C-alpha cells in the first residue's frame, strides 16, 4: 500500500491510496477505514479529490482471489492539516458585567496543528493576552469595548469578536430599588382605592324601613259595670275573658 503525495496532507488537496498484491489469478481489492467494517470501495485505488479533516484516520485494503484473501499487516495513516475554523468565544460570567467584578474571556477553535490564541482590543495595536483565556480581574468602564481572539497555526488564521459593556454598581442598585418602590406605590394605591369604595358603598346603603305591625290586635277585656246581683257568667268565644253579668232585683 502507498499514499500520494507522501508529504504533508493539506485539507482540500487530492490524495490517492494505492493497494497492490502479487497474485495469480489477479486479486480483487477492497478498501476499509479502521473501526468501520463497511467497504469504502472495491478498487485498487482509493481517491480523495478534495480531502477533508473528517477523512483523517487509518486505512487498509484486502486482496482476494479464488484461492484466498490477504490482509496487510499495517495500515496507512492519513493526517489532514487545516487552518483554524471560526473560533468560539465566550465570557464568564455571562450575565451583566458589574463594575469591579472579575471577567474571563475564553476562545477555542478546531485546528490541525493546534492553534495559538491571541487577544486584542479593537482600536489598540498591542495584544492584551495570549492563550485560551483572558482575565480582567477588576473590570472598569474603560475596559468596555470590542475584543477579538485570533486563532493561528501554520495553515492560516481565523478570528471572532465579542462586545463587553460594564454596568455601574449605582445603576445596578437603582435597577433593583426603583421597581420595588413602584410596586409598593401600586399596592398602596390599590388599598386606598378599596377603602374609598367601601366607605362609599356604606353611605349609599338605604336605612331599613319600619314594617307595619300586622299582628292581630287583641281587644281589651272590659267587664261590664258590676250590679248588685250575680245573674250568669258568659265567655267570649274569641277572647280569653270571662264576663260576670249581674241584674238588679
Order of alpha helices (4+ residues) and beta strands (2+ residues): beta-beta-beta-beta-beta-beta-beta-beta-beta-beta-beta-beta-beta-beta-beta-beta-beta-beta-beta-alpha-beta-beta
